[in-house]
Amino acid sequence: MRFFSDNAAAAHPAVLTALSAANCLDTAYDGDGFSARLDAAFSGLFETEVRALWIATGTAANSLALAALCPPHGGVICHREAHINVDECGAPEFFTHGAKLLTADGPGAKLTPEAVEQVAGAIRDDVHQVQPRALSITNATEYGLVYTPEEVGALGDVARRRSLGFHMDGARFANAVAHLGCSPADLTWRAGVDALSFGFVKNGGLSAEALVFFRTDLAAATLYRRKRAGHLLSKGRYLAAQLLAMLEGSQWLDNARAANRGAALLAQAAGDRLVYPVEANEVFLRVTPEEAAKLRSLGFDFYDWGPGEARLVVSWDQDEAAIRPLADAIAGL
């Protein structure tokens, strides 16, 4: 009865089948037939020409994207509670060779154009201060809130006006698309996004994430950065095969919809205990330490999330039978 992280979810059967299909002699690194299909597969999904690279971890995908968008002497504007700021152990600074994270505030870990302008506008245009060169947002956010295409577009306008590269951390991008029911294109490049870290591991993948460049010129140097960072796997076809399997038949979206439905079931049981609206597969509750202890005594695991709050995450492989006991326990507090 685990609700602490969708990172712990099982791999989807289609992914395991794809690994078996890739278990054959082929060219090494990213020269194989599976990797060669990624650009076309992701270009079809996003309705435009893209370059898509397999990456083993979300941390590396985010950090390589930022390295492509921001020079070592530049700054990346992000939310104070963004994953790249609080949960990447300095990897963005390491991969960019020293770029600074410039943090802003906003409810539910969402940035607004005004918040971005406030940070950027306070920086003098001279050599003594780090100049903003990139903007990074997380969709869905660290509190499970979803940026709409209009909200992303407004931030994209700021990015263009200030000549900032625009990155989206999409560890739960699938959940955001499932919630909105919109085109992936509307939520990314049509709104001004240059690079997307497209999460698959949380959503049924095993060991593969996608780094999608809508500015295709950014990919060439990133191939070298990926190798230099130790992320060019010699048998990359196993990663590519996972991504292709998840895209086929929209499995990535079906899985996200299932996780979102489960979170909605918990939200209904939680009522006025909700800290934020539930828009993806994360639920944040107000609970006392005694109530949290009671839930754990019943066998449920989850993260404490600040004083008097708990975070519950529903995975793609948890059906109603797996979720209903927790919903009933919350309702009975």
Secondary structure by P-SEA (a helix, b strand, c coil): ccccccccccccaaaaaaaaaaccccccccccccccaaaaaaaaaaccbbbbbbbccaaaaaaaaaaacccccbbbbbcccccccccccaaaaaaacbbbbbbbbbccccccaaaaaaaaaaccccccbbbbcbbbbbccccccccccaaaaaaaaaaaaaabbbbbbbccaaaaaaaaaccccccccccccccccccccccccccbbbbbccccccaaaaaaaaaaaaccccccaaaaaaaaaaaaccaaaaaaaaaaaaaaaaaaaaacccccccccccbbbbbccaaaaaaaaaabbbbbbccccbbbbbbcccccccccaaaaaaaaac
